[in-house]
Amino acid sequence: MRARYNWVGNRILAEDMASLYKMKQDTRRPITVLVAEAVSEYIKARGCKSPANEIKARRE
């Protein structure tokens, strides 16, 4: 069975979404990628292990 997660985008403030959109335009990266990177950095800053960080480390 595939895990289902609720999209958390409805919890992002309009001002933050505007900032993300500007970053998207400046970097030419999708907002979903920017959000995923932010989540990974947050998890790393909190000292938690993230599977995404391990996958990224393997690619480098």
Biopython code that builds the backbone (N, CA, C, O; Angstrom):
import numpy as np
from Bio.PDB.StructureBuilder import StructureBuilder

atoms = [
    (1, "MET", "N", (0.839, -1.170, 0.000)),
    (1, "MET", "CA", (0.000, 0.000, 0.000)),
    (1, "MET", "C", (0.893, 1.245, 0.000)),
    (1, "MET", "O", (1.886, 1.305, 0.725)),
    (2, "ARG", "N", (0.545, 2.194, -0.785)),
    (2, "ARG", "CA", (1.304, 3.433, -0.902)),
    (2, "ARG", "C", (0.916, 4.392, 0.219)),
    (2, "ARG", "O", (-0.266, 4.578, 0.508)),
    (3, "ALA", "N", (1.927, 4.999, 0.849)),
    (3, "ALA", "CA", (1.656, 5.972, 1.920)),
    (3, "ALA", "C", (1.069, 7.245, 1.316)),
    (3, "ALA", "O", (1.464, 7.670, 0.231)),
    (4, "ARG", "N", (0.141, 7.833, 2.019)),
    (4, "ARG", "CA", (-0.471, 9.078, 1.550)),
    (4, "ARG", "C", (-0.213, 10.161, 2.582)),
    (4, "ARG", "O", (-0.375, 9.954, 3.785)),
    (5, "TYR", "N", (0.189, 11.307, 2.090)),
    (5, "TYR", "CA", (0.464, 12.434, 2.959)),
    (5, "TYR", "C", (-0.382, 13.615, 2.507)),
    (5, "TYR", "O", (-0.586, 13.837, 1.314)),
    (6, "ASN", "N", (-0.867, 14.364, 3.485)),
    (6, "ASN", "CA", (-1.597, 15.583, 3.150)),
    (6, "ASN", "C", (-0.610, 16.654, 2.711)),
    (6, "ASN", "O", (0.469, 16.784, 3.290)),
    (7, "TRP", "N", (-0.969, 17.403, 1.711)),
    (7, "TRP", "CA", (-0.116, 18.492, 1.240)),
    (7, "TRP", "C", (-0.137, 19.607, 2.286)),
    (7, "TRP", "O", (-1.203, 20.049, 2.715)),
    (8, "VAL", "N", (1.034, 20.048, 2.684)),
    (8, "VAL", "CA", (1.147, 21.059, 3.735)),
    (8, "VAL", "C", (1.137, 22.477, 3.174)),
    (8, "VAL", "O", (1.258, 23.448, 3.920)),
    (9, "GLY", "N", (0.995, 22.588, 1.878)),
    (9, "GLY", "CA", (1.016, 23.898, 1.241)),
    (9, "GLY", "C", (-0.047, 24.843, 1.756)),
    (9, "GLY", "O", (0.125, 26.061, 1.698)),
    (10, "ASN", "N", (-1.136, 24.307, 2.256)),
    (10, "ASN", "CA", (-2.192, 25.177, 2.762)),
    (10, "ASN", "C", (-1.791, 25.836, 4.078)),
    (10, "ASN", "O", (-2.500, 26.722, 4.555)),
    (11, "ARG", "N", (-0.665, 25.427, 4.681)),
    (11, "ARG", "CA", (-0.165, 26.025, 5.913)),
    (11, "ARG", "C", (0.903, 27.081, 5.646)),
    (11, "ARG", "O", (1.379, 27.726, 6.580)),
    (12, "ILE", "N", (1.284, 27.265, 4.387)),
    (12, "ILE", "CA", (2.294, 28.258, 4.032)),
    (12, "ILE", "C", (1.602, 29.604, 3.838)),
    (12, "ILE", "O", (0.634, 29.718, 3.086)),
    (13, "LEU", "N", (2.112, 30.610, 4.524)),
    (13, "LEU", "CA", (1.529, 31.955, 4.435)),
    (13, "LEU", "C", (1.661, 32.513, 3.025)),
    (13, "LEU", "O", (2.585, 32.165, 2.290)),
    (14, "ALA", "N", (0.730, 33.378, 2.660)),
    (14, "ALA", "CA", (0.744, 33.988, 1.325)),
    (14, "ALA", "C", (2.060, 34.733, 1.074)),
    (14, "ALA", "O", (2.593, 34.689, -0.034)),
    (15, "GLU", "N", (2.578, 35.408, 2.088)),
    (15, "GLU", "CA", (3.836, 36.145, 1.941)),
    (15, "GLU", "C", (5.000, 35.192, 1.680)),
    (15, "GLU", "O", (5.887, 35.486, 0.878)),
    (16, "ASP", "N", (4.990, 34.040, 2.368)),
    (16, "ASP", "CA", (6.038, 33.051, 2.146)),
    (16, "ASP", "C", (5.925, 32.432, 0.758)),
    (16, "ASP", "O", (6.938, 32.169, 0.110)),
    (17, "MET", "N", (4.704, 32.201, 0.302)),
    (17, "MET", "CA", (4.519, 31.670, -1.051)),
    (17, "MET", "C", (5.017, 32.664, -2.089)),
    (17, "MET", "O", (5.599, 32.274, -3.101)),
    (18, "ALA", "N", (4.787, 33.953, -1.835)),
    (18, "ALA", "CA", (5.283, 34.986, -2.751)),
    (18, "ALA", "C", (6.807, 34.953, -2.793)),
    (18, "ALA", "O", (7.403, 35.095, -3.861)),
    (19, "SER", "N", (7.438, 34.766, -1.637)),
    (19, "SER", "CA", (8.900, 34.672, -1.585)),
    (19, "SER", "C", (9.385, 33.430, -2.320)),
    (19, "SER", "O", (10.369, 33.482, -3.058)),
    (20, "LEU", "N", (8.693, 32.315, -2.116)),
    (20, "LEU", "CA", (9.055, 31.085, -2.829)),
    (20, "LEU", "C", (8.921, 31.263, -4.337)),
    (20, "LEU", "O", (9.764, 30.789, -5.099)),
    (21, "TYR", "N", (7.861, 31.945, -4.766)),
    (21, "TYR", "CA", (7.666, 32.160, -6.200)),
    (21, "TYR", "C", (8.794, 33.019, -6.770)),
    (21, "TYR", "O", (9.281, 32.755, -7.870)),
    (22, "LYS", "N", (9.212, 34.047, -6.022)),
    (22, "LYS", "CA", (10.320, 34.883, -6.482)),
    (22, "LYS", "C", (11.603, 34.064, -6.566)),
    (22, "LYS", "O", (12.365, 34.181, -7.526)),
    (23, "MET", "N", (11.836, 33.224, -5.539)),
    (23, "MET", "CA", (13.013, 32.349, -5.578)),
    (23, "MET", "C", (12.947, 31.405, -6.767)),
    (23, "MET", "O", (13.958, 31.130, -7.412)),
    (24, "LYS", "N", (11.754, 30.915, -7.050)),
    (24, "LYS", "CA", (11.562, 30.018, -8.199)),
    (24, "LYS", "C", (11.959, 30.731, -9.487)),
    (24, "LYS", "O", (12.657, 30.168, -10.331)),
    (25, "GLN", "N", (11.512, 31.958, -9.627)),
    (25, "GLN", "CA", (11.835, 32.726, -10.835)),
    (25, "GLN", "C", (13.342, 33.001, -10.922)),
    (25, "GLN", "O", (13.939, 32.900, -11.994)),
    (26, "ASP", "N", (13.948, 33.349, -9.779)),
    (26, "ASP", "CA", (15.379, 33.681, -9.758)),
    (26, "ASP", "C", (16.268, 32.470, -10.004)),
    (26, "ASP", "O", (17.292, 32.575, -10.679)),
    (27, "THR", "N", (15.879, 31.320, -9.456)),
    (27, "THR", "CA", (16.725, 30.131, -9.544)),
    (27, "THR", "C", (16.319, 29.171, -10.645)),
    (27, "THR", "O", (17.077, 28.269, -11.003)),
    (28, "ARG", "N", (15.111, 29.366, -11.186)),
    (28, "ARG", "CA", (14.562, 28.456, -12.208)),
    (28, "ARG", "C", (14.427, 27.028, -11.688)),
    (28, "ARG", "O", (14.609, 26.059, -12.426)),
    (29, "ARG", "N", (14.103, 26.921, -10.393)),
    (29, "ARG", "CA", (13.883, 25.613, -9.769)),
    (29, "ARG", "C", (12.433, 25.557, -9.309)),
    (29, "ARG", "O", (11.897, 26.566, -8.851)),
    (30, "PRO", "N", (11.792, 24.403, -9.422)),
    (30, "PRO", "CA", (10.392, 24.286, -8.995)),
    (30, "PRO", "C", (10.231, 24.543, -7.493)),
    (30, "PRO", "O", (11.125, 24.256, -6.697)),
    (31, "ILE", "N", (9.076, 25.087, -7.131)),
    (31, "ILE", "CA", (8.791, 25.355, -5.723)),
    (31, "ILE", "C", (8.864, 24.065, -4.912)),
    (31, "ILE", "O", (9.329, 24.084, -3.772)),
    (32, "THR", "N", (8.418, 22.960, -5.470)),
    (32, "THR", "CA", (8.469, 21.696, -4.722)),
    (32, "THR", "C", (9.906, 21.318, -4.366)),
    (32, "THR", "O", (10.148, 20.750, -3.301)),
    (33, "VAL", "N", (10.858, 21.625, -5.242)),
    (33, "VAL", "CA", (12.269, 21.349, -4.963)),
    (33, "VAL", "C", (12.758, 22.279, -3.857)),
    (33, "VAL", "O", (13.462, 21.842, -2.947)),
    (34, "LEU", "N", (12.391, 23.558, -3.929)),
    (34, "LEU", "CA", (12.788, 24.510, -2.896)),
    (34, "LEU", "C", (12.230, 24.111, -1.530)),
    (34, "LEU", "O", (12.929, 24.197, -0.520)),
    (35, "VAL", "N", (10.984, 23.680, -1.503)),
    (35, "VAL", "CA", (10.370, 23.250, -0.243)),
    (35, "VAL", "C", (11.054, 21.988, 0.276)),
    (35, "VAL", "O", (11.330, 21.889, 1.471)),
    (36, "ALA", "N", (11.331, 21.028, -0.597)),
    (36, "ALA", "CA", (11.998, 19.796, -0.179)),
    (36, "ALA", "C", (13.375, 20.093, 0.402)),
    (36, "ALA", "O", (13.764, 19.501, 1.409)),
    (37, "GLU", "N", (14.116, 21.007, -0.224)),
    (37, "GLU", "CA", (15.426, 21.386, 0.298)),
    (37, "GLU", "C", (15.300, 22.062, 1.661)),
    (37, "GLU", "O", (16.092, 21.805, 2.567)),
    (38, "ALA", "N", (14.304, 22.921, 1.797)),
    (38, "ALA", "CA", (14.096, 23.613, 3.072)),
    (38, "ALA", "C", (13.755, 22.619, 4.182)),
    (38, "ALA", "O", (14.243, 22.745, 5.305)),
    (39, "VAL", "N", (12.928, 21.646, 3.868)),
    (39, "VAL", "CA", (12.554, 20.633, 4.864)),
    (39, "VAL", "C", (13.780, 19.818, 5.260)),
    (39, "VAL", "O", (13.991, 19.555, 6.444)),
    (40, "SER", "N", (14.586, 19.419, 4.286)),
    (40, "SER", "CA", (15.794, 18.650, 4.591)),
    (40, "SER", "C", (16.753, 19.451, 5.466)),
    (40, "SER", "O", (17.334, 18.907, 6.406)),
    (41, "GLU", "N", (16.924, 20.733, 5.166)),
    (41, "GLU", "CA", (17.799, 21.585, 5.970)),
    (41, "GLU", "C", (17.248, 21.762, 7.383)),
    (41, "GLU", "O", (18.011, 21.786, 8.349)),
    (42, "TYR", "N", (15.950, 21.883, 7.503)),
    (42, "TYR", "CA", (15.327, 22.012, 8.823)),
    (42, "TYR", "C", (15.562, 20.749, 9.650)),
    (42, "TYR", "O", (15.920, 20.826, 10.825)),
    (43, "ILE", "N", (15.361, 19.600, 9.034)),
    (43, "ILE", "CA", (15.568, 18.336, 9.728)),
    (43, "ILE", "C", (17.028, 18.198, 10.149)),
    (43, "ILE", "O", (17.320, 17.780, 11.269)),
    (44, "LYS", "N", (17.940, 18.550, 9.250)),
    (44, "LYS", "CA", (19.364, 18.475, 9.568)),
    (44, "LYS", "C", (19.713, 19.429, 10.710)),
    (44, "LYS", "O", (20.480, 19.061, 11.601)),
    (45, "ALA", "N", (19.173, 20.631, 10.702)),
    (45, "ALA", "CA", (19.442, 21.617, 11.747)),
    (45, "ALA", "C", (18.922, 21.151, 13.102)),
    (45, "ALA", "O", (19.495, 21.489, 14.137)),
    (46, "ARG", "N", (17.851, 20.385, 13.099)),
    (46, "ARG", "CA", (17.281, 19.860, 14.340)),
    (46, "ARG", "C", (18.029, 18.623, 14.833)),
    (46, "ARG", "O", (17.729, 18.105, 15.909)),
    (47, "GLY", "N", (18.987, 18.155, 14.065)),
    (47, "GLY", "CA", (19.783, 17.006, 14.483)),
    (47, "GLY", "C", (19.118, 15.672, 14.240)),
    (47, "GLY", "O", (19.507, 14.665, 14.831)),
    (48, "CYS", "N", (18.128, 15.651, 13.385)),
    (48, "CYS", "CA", (17.429, 14.405, 13.071)),
    (48, "CYS", "C", (18.023, 13.813, 11.803)),
    (48, "CYS", "O", (18.568, 14.529, 10.962)),
    (49, "LYS", "N", (17.910, 12.508, 11.680)),
    (49, "LYS", "CA", (18.353, 11.855, 10.457)),
    (49, "LYS", "C", (17.225, 11.903, 9.443)),
    (49, "LYS", "O", (16.061, 11.668, 9.768)),
    (50, "SER", "N", (17.588, 12.209, 8.224)),
    (50, "SER", "CA", (16.610, 12.272, 7.146)),
    (50, "SER", "C", (17.049, 11.351, 6.020)),
    (50, "SER", "O", (18.192, 11.436, 5.572)),
    (51, "PRO", "N", (16.173, 10.478, 5.553)),
    (51, "PRO", "CA", (16.527, 9.627, 4.406)),
    (51, "PRO", "C", (16.932, 10.448, 3.192)),
    (51, "PRO", "O", (17.774, 10.015, 2.406)),
    (52, "ALA", "N", (16.342, 11.634, 3.028)),
    (52, "ALA", "CA", (16.679, 12.479, 1.886)),
    (52, "ALA", "C", (18.135, 12.923, 1.952)),
    (52, "ALA", "O", (18.812, 12.973, 0.925)),
    (53, "ASN", "N", (18.625, 13.246, 3.147)),
    (53, "ASN", "CA", (20.024, 13.636, 3.290)),
    (53, "ASN", "C", (20.957, 12.482, 2.954)),
    (53, "ASN", "O", (22.009, 12.691, 2.349)),
    (54, "GLU", "N", (20.580, 11.259, 3.342)),
    (54, "GLU", "CA", (21.407, 10.099, 3.035)),
    (54, "GLU", "C", (21.439, 9.841, 1.548)),
    (54, "GLU", "O", (22.496, 9.512, 1.009)),
    (55, "ILE", "N", (20.318, 9.978, 0.867)),
    (55, "ILE", "CA", (20.264, 9.787, -0.588)),
    (55, "ILE", "C", (21.122, 10.835, -1.278)),
    (55, "ILE", "O", (21.869, 10.519, -2.204)),
    (56, "LYS", "N", (21.017, 12.101, -0.823)),
    (56, "LYS", "CA", (21.790, 13.186, -1.409)),
    (56, "LYS", "C", (23.284, 12.926, -1.220)),
    (56, "LYS", "O", (24.073, 13.147, -2.138)),
    (57, "ALA", "N", (23.670, 12.461, -0.041)),
    (57, "ALA", "CA", (25.086, 12.193, 0.244)),
    (57, "ALA", "C", (25.630, 11.098, -0.666)),
    (57, "ALA", "O", (26.782, 11.159, -1.095)),
    (58, "ARG", "N", (24.813, 10.110, -0.956)),
    (58, "ARG", "CA", (25.249, 9.023, -1.839)),
    (58, "ARG", "C", (25.492, 9.516, -3.259)),
    (58, "ARG", "O", (26.379, 9.015, -3.951)),
    (59, "ARG", "N", (24.703, 10.497, -3.695)),
    (59, "ARG", "CA", (24.831, 11.031, -5.059)),
    (59, "ARG", "C", (26.111, 11.859, -5.220)),
    (59, "ARG", "O", (26.662, 11.947, -6.317)),
    (60, "GLU", "N", (26.579, 12.460, -4.130)),
    (60, "GLU", "CA", (27.741, 13.362, -4.220)),
    (60, "GLU", "C", (29.043, 12.627, -4.220)),
    (60, "GLU", "O", (30.103, 13.248, -4.290)),
]
sb = StructureBuilder()
sb.init_structure("model")
sb.init_model(0)
sb.init_chain("A")
sb.init_seg("    ")
for serial, (resi, resn, name, xyz) in enumerate(atoms, 1):
    if name == "N":
        sb.init_residue(resn, " ", resi, " ")
    sb.init_atom(name, np.array(xyz, "f"), 0.0, 1.0, " ", f" {name:<3s}", serial, name[0])
structure = sb.get_structure()
